[in-house]
Structure formats: structure tokens, C-alpha cells
Amino acid sequence: MLKKVQRLTSPESYRKYRSHVYQVLLDAIFHAFVYGMLFFALVDLVTGTVTFEKLRNYTVIMVTASVVRFMVLNKGYTGLQVEGAKIIADLRIRMGDTVRNLHMGYFNQNNIGELTNIMTNDLRDFEQLITHMIPGITKQAILSVYLALVMVYLNPRIGIIQVALLLACIPLGYYAGKRVKAAGRQAKTIRAQMLSRIIEYASGIEVFKSCHMLGDRFPKMRRSVDELKVESIRMELAGVPFIAPMQILIGLSLPVALYLAYLDFSAGGMDAQQLVMILVVSLALTTVSKGFSQLYVETRYYTLSVDKLLAVVDAEPMPFTTTVFQPRHHDIVFEGVNFAYREDQEVLKNISFTAKRNEMTALVGASGSGKSTVMNLIARFWDPREGRITIGGTDIRKVYPDSLMAQISMVFQDVYLIRDTIYENIRMGNPRATEEDVYRAARLAHCHTFIQALPDGYNTVIHEGGSTLSGGEKQRVSIARALLKDAPIILLDEATASLDADNEFEIQQAIRTLTSNKTVVVIAHRLHTIQDAEQIIVFDEGEILEKGSHDELMKQQGTYEHMYRSMVQAKEWVIA
Ligand SMILES: Nc1ncnc2c1ncn2[C@@H]1O[C@H](COP(=O)(O)OP(=O)(O)OP(=O)(O)O)[C@@H](O)[C@H]1O
């Protein structure tokens, strides 16, 4: 277990942590030492060999040991808490870094709940494990062994019987721990599913409200809550069939000692003082062993968190060979790209095209034809199964995801704004930007005026997801963010939602400013906005059907021409 803990901590932290655990163990040894002195004093008292000097020496040794204990304990436990908190903070950052570089496949709906569970509950369990469980269980183990040895020394017959009773508890404790661990694993899975449902519920609250699916009427969430309740009870009860006999066996050691000691005593083989001493030590042994057995079973549950954390820390990051990515130019080239999210469903089939620098490439096609997937591959949210994608001649699979993202601005219709001020939401595009840069970007993105009209202007705090702004406003804020980033590649998903004429005009203006002199790839939902695009690519079921300029495609009289005519007719029909 300690080897696994070591993999979750930095060498420096682990070294400090281990030294604090040793301090706690030292405390256990001094604790045993105090018990020992007490034992010698009692022996002298009951055998009548006590002298004033002896008692004084015992007292001095016990007081010294207690003072040393206090100092060691204070340093050990304080150090454990401080180091534990530091280990958890470092681990959180390390996990954040790992997660950032994972394939998007990791984040399917279930994994969001699982990941949230790991980053909150499992981290808390791990902290509990390293700061309380491991030192506690080691200390109890040392004390149990020490008291058992004292018993064997005091009365070998009774001591050996007590040791045998304790040894008989080992398989029981092992199976109790195993069952609790298995039930705990199941409870964790269900808790992760419940968290997924809660996240889904909170993100889609408007939809659920509109469909009258709130509260009891949201069956999936209710089912998860019920399952977790059942699983939590099952976990609590899982170890009982083994814990109960184990506790009985440990508890037996006291009456057994009493009975056997009394037999000796009545046969004259033991005096009253020895009888009392055996009972006192037996009582201490029973108490400490019971504490140890309980802690052991609990610890088995807490060790589950270690495997969960290791699974995240060891998750395969996206491979890369270069962290500095400064391409000579920003042509994006797809060469025979095949891609599937799932084994059984090919989403892109043999896709080849070039999106040239300073040009606009528009992707059109029916819903589900693969347009967004092309964008996801350019941003390296996923890697192609076959073929390759290059930017400026470099295969993007070689590039560190963060360095790649530094070259790309994404403006999607589904804009996510974080819970912070509008100012900070724009500044996210470039954390080094000055105040003046932020205002200039906001002006160019046509959002300065509406921001100023808000009660707190740029300091207005936006709710998570941007729910306090209109769709058009959110999109303009995201364009301001992208303008501030000033990346050479722009990936743009045009709004499908019908915006009012003013909003639409302003967004078009902002997009024009954003995209000038860049490599622009745009998913177009309305064909009239891309007539000037240098290249239009028509997708159908993951394949490229046609590609060329608007005029070239109109001349071909293929799918694009048909789509365009249908659009014009629909407009005329609406006007008529
Ligand atoms: N994360 C995902 N996991 C599994 N399948 C996915 C995922 N994202 C998209 N798909 C599937 O891949 C196919 C292509 O989807 P994609 O989003 O690329 O299409 P699109 O042309 O952008 O559609 P739209 O215009 O509706 O956004 C669809 O069948 C879709 O169901």
C-alpha cells in the first residue's frame, strides 16, 4: 500500500510523510514504555519489593517518556496534517494537468460523474487514509503486539491462549475487509452514476422544467439516489458476518484470562496481586486489539481511493514529442483521415482537404454528417484512427495539446462562460492582456455597449454557463475572447439559433474582424453567409461529396446546388 501512496506523492513529500509516520510510531513505542514502567511499579508493589528510590526512578522515567511522547506526537501529528494537506493539493494539481491532456473519449457522460467523485470524495478518503488510518493502524498494531508479549511474559499459558485467539481473528478480519472493499467499490460506482445524473440535471434544468421532469418526476436521478441508499446500507452490513465473530473472539480473551487466572489463584499458584495485573493487561490488550480490528476493516475501504486516484494519474495522456509549436504557416491539411468515436460507427471516411491560410473553408452538410467531428480533430480533442492532420506541415499528433491550442481560437454556438466577471471572461483569451486590450476586443466584437449598460458594467458577474446573457450577447463575448487571443487559426461554428436582425448584423461584423487574415474553418448552417468562402466542402455521412467555391459548386449542379436552390425557394416561399 505504501508503494502505491508513494506513486501518488512527490519524493520530497513522501520522505517528509514517512518521517512523520515514524514520529507517530515513536509515540507508540514511548506509550508502550510508559505502560512498561507502570507494569514494573505494579510488580514491585504487589511483590512487596518496592522502595522509595525505585518508585522515584519509575516516576521520573514515566514523566520523561510522557514529555517526549507529547513532543513527538505533537510534531508527528501536526506534520502529518500539514503534509497530508500539501500532498492532496499537489495531487489535485497533478490530476488537473493529467486530465487536461487526455483524449475527449475519457470524458463521456459517465466519466464526468466518476471524475467528479474521484476529485472530491476519493481525494478526501485518501487524505483520511494517509493522515489518520495508516498512522493509527500502525500504532495500534505495535501496541497490540507489545501487550500480547507482556501477557506471555506475565503468564505464558494465558498469554499464548490470548495470542491464539487474536491469530484466529486474522482470516476473519481479512474476509471482513475484502467484503467491505467489494461493497465499497460498488457504492463508489453508483455514487459516480448519481453524480453524473446530478450534473446532467443541473445542466439541463431548463429542459427538465419545460418537460415537467423535476424532482420525483426525474426518474433516472431518483433511481440513482435509491440505488445509492441501498448500496450504502449494503456496504455498512457487508463486513458484519465476519466482524461480529471477530469482536467476540477478541472479547473472549478477557473472560478466558479471568477464568484461567482464577483457577491458578484458587489452586494457590497465583496471588491476588498477580491476578489483578493479568486482568489489567488483558483489558488493555482487548481494547487495543478491538480498535485495531475496526480500523483495519475501515482502512481496507479507504484503500479503494488509492486505486481510483492512480487510475487518473496513470491515464494515458495524448502522446506528443514537441512542446514548442511554431509552424511556419497555418495551412491545415487532412490526409486520408478515418475516424470513429465507437468501434461500430465510422464517422469520417477517407477525408482529405486543405484549409489554406488567409482563406475561409466552410463545411456544410446534413446534421450528423461529421462537420463538428472535423473541428474536434483539428483541435486534437481526438486523434484520427487512420491518416493524418498537419498544420504548417507538422503532424498534430506530435504536438503538445496546450501548444496546439495556443494556435487556435474556437467560437462555437454553444458558448460556455465561467462564473466570473464579464471582464475576466474576455481576458481568459489572453491572461497577459491589458485593460485597454480587453476594452478594444470588446468594442471590435460589438459587446462594449451592452456591457456598459449592465448594472456593474465589465464587473458584472455572469452566472455559470452564461445563463444571464442572451444567446447573441454570449456569442459576442466569446468572439471578444477569441479576438484577444489573436490565434492564427479560427474554428467557427455559426449560430443556428435565429438571432434578431441587430444581433445577427453585429455578430457578422464581429466575425469578419475576427477572421481577417486567418486560417478559418467554419461550420455553416446558412449558405448565404459563406458565398464568399474560398472553399466549401459538402459532407454526407462522413464523406466529402463535393468541394470548391460557391460558383464552382453551383456549376456542378450537385448536392450543394440543390441545397442552395432549396434554401432560396424556402426564402421565396416565406416571403410570398
Ligand atoms: N462524443 C461523441 N461520441 C459518440 N458519437 C458521437 C460523438 N459526437 C458525435 N458523434 C456522432 O458522430 C456523428 C457525426 O457527428 P457530428 O457532430 O460530427 O455531426 P455534424 O455534422 O456536426 O452534426 P450537426 O450539424 O448536427 O452538429 C453523428 O452520428 C454523431 O451521433
The ligand as a Tripos MOL2 file, in Angstrom:
@<TRIPOS>MOLECULE
LIG
   31    33     1     0     0
SMALL
NO_CHARGES

@<TRIPOS>ATOM
      1 N1        -18.7900   12.3470  -28.4820 N.pl3     1 LIG1
      2 C1        -19.3730   11.5030  -29.3350 C.ar      1 LIG1
      3 N2        -19.4570   10.1980  -29.0430 N.ar      1 LIG1
      4 C2        -20.0330    9.3290  -29.9010 C.ar      1 LIG1
      5 N3        -20.5790    9.6830  -31.0920 N.ar      1 LIG1
      6 C3        -20.5500   10.9820  -31.4370 C.ar      1 LIG1
      7 C4        -19.9450   11.9600  -30.5640 C.ar      1 LIG1
      8 N4        -20.0590   13.1830  -31.1780 N.ar      1 LIG1
      9 C5        -20.6970   12.9480  -32.3480 C.ar      1 LIG1
     10 N5        -20.9910   11.6430  -32.5160 N.ar      1 LIG1
     11 C6        -21.6340   11.0120  -33.6860 C.3       1 LIG1
     12 O1        -20.8220   11.2620  -34.8310 O.3       1 LIG1
     13 C7        -21.6100   11.5500  -35.9750 C.3       1 LIG1
     14 C8        -21.1510   12.8990  -36.5540 C.3       1 LIG1
     15 O2        -21.4720   13.9020  -35.6170 O.3       1 LIG1
     16 P1        -21.0410   15.4350  -35.8170 P.3       1 LIG1
     17 O3        -21.3910   16.1470  -34.5580 O.co2     1 LIG1
     18 O4        -19.6550   15.4910  -36.2880 O.co2     1 LIG1
     19 O5        -22.0350   15.8570  -36.9910 O.3       1 LIG1
     20 P2        -22.3780   17.3390  -37.5030 P.3       1 LIG1
     21 O6        -22.3680   17.2480  -38.9740 O.co2     1 LIG1
     22 O7        -21.5020   18.3360  -36.8770 O.co2     1 LIG1
     23 O8        -23.8650   17.4950  -36.9710 O.3       1 LIG1
     24 P3        -24.6220   18.8670  -36.5080 P.3       1 LIG1
     25 O9        -24.7200   19.7500  -37.6960 O.co2     1 LIG1
     26 O10       -25.9760   18.3610  -36.0760 O.co2     1 LIG1
     27 O11       -23.8440   19.4460  -35.3780 O.co2     1 LIG1
     28 C9        -23.0330   11.5530  -35.5170 C.3       1 LIG1
     29 O12       -23.5770   10.2900  -35.8540 O.3       1 LIG1
     30 C10       -22.9630   11.6860  -34.0130 C.3       1 LIG1
     31 O13       -24.0110   10.9880  -33.3890 O.3       1 LIG1
@<TRIPOS>BOND
     1     1     2 1
     2     2     3 ar
     3     2     7 ar
     4     3     4 ar
     5     4     5 ar
     6     5     6 ar
     7     6     7 ar
     8     6    10 ar
     9     7     8 ar
    10     8     9 ar
    11     9    10 ar
    12    10    11 1
    13    11    12 1
    14    11    30 1
    15    12    13 1
    16    13    14 1
    17    13    28 1
    18    14    15 1
    19    15    16 1
    20    16    17 2
    21    16    18 1
    22    16    19 1
    23    19    20 1
    24    20    21 2
    25    20    22 1
    26    20    23 1
    27    23    24 1
    28    24    25 2
    29    24    26 1
    30    24    27 1
    31    28    29 1
    32    28    30 1
    33    30    31 1
@<TRIPOS>SUBSTRUCTURE
     1 LIG1         1 GROUP 0 **** ****
